[in-house]
Structures are given as structure tokens and as C-alpha cells.
Amino acid sequence: MIFSDEDIYKAVKHYLPQVNEYVKSHGGAIKLLGVKDGTVYIELTGSCHGCSMSLMTTKMVVQKQLRELIYPELLVINVDGTEQNRLPEEYYIDKQDEIELNKSTKDKLFDKIKKFL
């Protein structure tokens, strides 16, 4: 790969709102999780999370558009809970995004716990 993971991350983050328009039209969203060795790891959320067409959306929409906008050999993986589509232990993520992602995860967990309080 001729780009660093940081370069790819920043480019994907820049173009993600544009790529997200299709997914958004179906009631979903794309969350950028990180980049490792030139592979982009995302999570489809909303109505797209767990959808039987999520693999098709990842490859034919997200990956295709990011390849056109950034680099023609870019690989995109939707982290969906399966063993073959998991986030690696180490990957690049912007520090500020990591803080926001951790806060979002904690907020969701707290919302689930509030039901029992």
C-alpha cells in the first residue's frame, strides 16, 4: 500500500458523509472504526446493521465509492460480529474519534442500564 493507515483514515473520514448518503436513504449509517494495513473497518448501523444485504452494501456501495474517491485497491470490511469480519486488535484511529467512540459506547451501555434503575 502506498498510503499510510493514517492517510487512508483521514481520506475515508473526509469522504464518508458523501458515501453515507445511500446507506442513510435506507435508514442506516456508516461508522468508521479504523484502518489496519490499508484495510478500512466500518460498522453499518441503524436498519443496515444485520441486514441480509449488508455485505452487498459494503462491497457494491461503500467499497466501490471509496475506491473511486481514494484508491482503486482499497478493501472495506463491515465488522458484523462474524469471525472473518472482525476488527483487528491493533488498528489506526484518530485519537479524538477514539474518545468519541468510547463515549458513545458508554452512553449506549448506560441507556440500557437505566431501564433497571
Rosetta blueprint (number, residue, H / E / L):
1 M L
2 I L
3 F L
4 S L
5 D H
6 E H
7 D H
8 I H
9 Y H
10 K H
11 A H
12 V H
13 K H
14 H H
15 Y H
16 L H
17 P H
18 Q H
19 V H
20 N H
21 E H
22 Y H
23 V H
24 K H
25 S H
26 H L
27 G L
28 G E
29 A E
30 I E
31 K E
32 L E
33 L E
34 G E
35 V E
36 K E
37 D L
38 G L
39 T E
40 V E
41 Y E
42 I E
43 E E
44 L E
45 T E
46 G E
47 S L
48 C L
49 H L
50 G L
51 C L
52 S L
53 M L
54 S H
55 L H
56 M H
57 T H
58 T H
59 K H
60 M H
61 V H
62 V H
63 Q H
64 K H
65 Q H
66 L H
67 R H
68 E H
69 L H
70 I L
71 Y L
72 P L
73 E L
74 L L
75 L E
76 V E
77 I E
78 N E
79 V L
80 D L
81 G L
82 T L
83 E H
84 Q H
85 N H
86 R L
87 L L
88 P L
89 E L
90 E L
91 Y L
92 Y E
93 I L
94 D L
95 K H
96 Q H
97 D H
98 E H
99 I H
100 E H
101 L H
102 N H
103 K H
104 S H
105 T H
106 K H
107 D H
108 K H
109 L H
110 F H
111 D H
112 K H
113 I H
114 K H
115 K L
116 F L
117 L L
